[in-house]
Amino acid sequence: MTRALPVWVAALTAGCSLVIGDIDLPPIQVGPADEGVELDVGADAERPDAAPDAAPPPDAAGDAGPDAGDLDAAPDAAPPPDLGPDAAWPDLGPDAAPDAAPDQGPPVVPFEPRDVAGRWHLYGVATEDPLEALLIVGADGTPGFSALDGTQLGVVATLTPDTADPRRAALALPGYLDDPLVGALDPIAGFGVLVQQPPAGAPRQLVVAVRVGDAGLPSNALYVHAGLEPLGVGEYGAIARLGNAFRESGPLTTAGEQLPDRTLTATATGERFALVDLEGNERLLSTNGRAAVGTFDAAAEVEGVAFAWSPFALDADLPPATLFCAGAHLDADALVVQGRWAEILADGRTLRWDDGRAATLVRNGGLINLETERNFFGLPGGVAMTDPDRRVLVLLPVQPARQQVDWGFGACVSLEPVLR
């Protein structure tokens, strides 16, 4: 494909505002999210309940157990050393530090369910029975689980620190899922990623979580449509608010087809927003004002997961942090889900995964370029976006140098404890 990448990539790498055609759209948000989108839904439109105040965290935690390594490891495998910010990485790739003595690093602070109190919408990506559900975490950390419309599913959920890595959250749904969901739920960003993790073998399902509140859709965002029926049909583009409507601009399919721009009407429907274009394509999105996650149903009988993120223009390097990364991509037309932990190193410009892969982070307007020969999806290069609190990195398999986009998406979410 020799054609240039869609205009949204060029616009976001050029600075903090989107320019599509002759339209100069509002700047990308660099502070708190919009108070809400002015939609023509009337004063009585149902709005989401505000998330309850989280209870204070427990007393300072000491060592809670060994850190986990690759999620694919069998449960009886010997755990790796605790890899703190100054720890040497295991010899898993060309950049590994040979013969370096392991550093125990700072104490492990376990995940605290009370910190993530609120209403979380969960959307799963899998080849069988994708998940779409509501997780309600009370102020005391007690979870409730139901369908998004509140229909009870007869599931007694438990939310605890993961026994393999207590920094991660573990959501068990007996009778609904055979294996627990493990990953990261960040209460500051209101965003999370989890994988359905069997005791041994590869993850089976990716779950993206967004904590909903009284917030509208992002004013400017990049979006992804990841087709699950049929699997592998994908589309990337930019979405922006124009008055009471939204415009999807520069849509590019993963097959390399440039699609015409679309205008969509938006309507609040309970805790979600419905966006419908002139052809009848519909997106049902849950949002925290910065991120939007949901489903799309195309008139061409393509169904899948929709994802949008409002880029944030960084003015400094990212802080050192431990992250949990999860994502989905295609390998030989088969869905591959992976979950692994990573670190942003002390230089604030290096992201390194637990299998030895590493990427240099280069700030470029609203995007972060990933300079690497092998990114999270196993491809060269790529782009990322972050939130204003710099606790989430959204990963997209976009390769500007090769003028190419591929099916897939993922995110790295901070496992750093919340300081109160």
C-alpha angles and dihedrals in degrees: 000000000000098000117107120261116264120286093255092070093051092044095051095045091050096062146294102315135063120237114189115177107313094335119104105202125203118281121274111266112262097175137031117345122264116284087238143305116276098234127170094247102115131245093280097056111134112256129194121264115256114255111258118249110269116239117246115275121260122268116291109300123226127201107327099182143298122316119250125239127199112358090225091068118111115253093246094053116116109261119243121245119279104275108209125173092282098040123120114245122239115261096264102130146005092285095052117122107243122216093002116148113239117252116217091219126197122331116281112251109206124228111268115210092204089064092065098050112153143067115309124189112211125203121184132206113206140130091242129043101344112215123244113170150131123251114194115192115194125219089262092053096256110145129218123193130201144136115290091258090055097259108153115240099193092246122142101207127199125200116194142140110286110259091219093050116007092200088071127074119241118202113190118195106181113199091017103058124018093213129041126253112242129185143081131320110185114202094195097053092033088225137108148168128212136173130212099243123195119203089259133012135035125326113271103204140021117219122194116200131197125182106225124216141154093303136119132229118290113272093223125018146146113242137202128199109197111191117218096170097071097015117234102027105128144169136190129193148127125277124198137171117248108183108299093344137066130228125211106205134191097005110192122186123218086244088064098254118143110220128201120260118267135213117214134191117220127213129179110236109183108295094347138064125232116212115190127181129204092269092056097254108151134201122191107199135186113204145185092194095265103047129036124194129175145101136299130208114196126203086234088066095256115141130183149111124314121207131180131177131186108226120230120210108230119221094184141026119280117267118252109267147154113244141186112222126197132169148143131235140155125263115182088343092303123118112249120192120190136178124186138148125249143179136225101219127229092268089066090225104077126079113191127184125210093255093062098262114135138183132195111230113223117186112229113170111284092350133066115218116220110216106199142116092228121026129186090288094048093254131116119262122348139168135256138192130204139202126246090260090052093228098117132054115194111207123209125182093230115141109195093179090058095037090235144123125196134200112270146066139199146164141219112219125194120256091190113125120257111251116216 
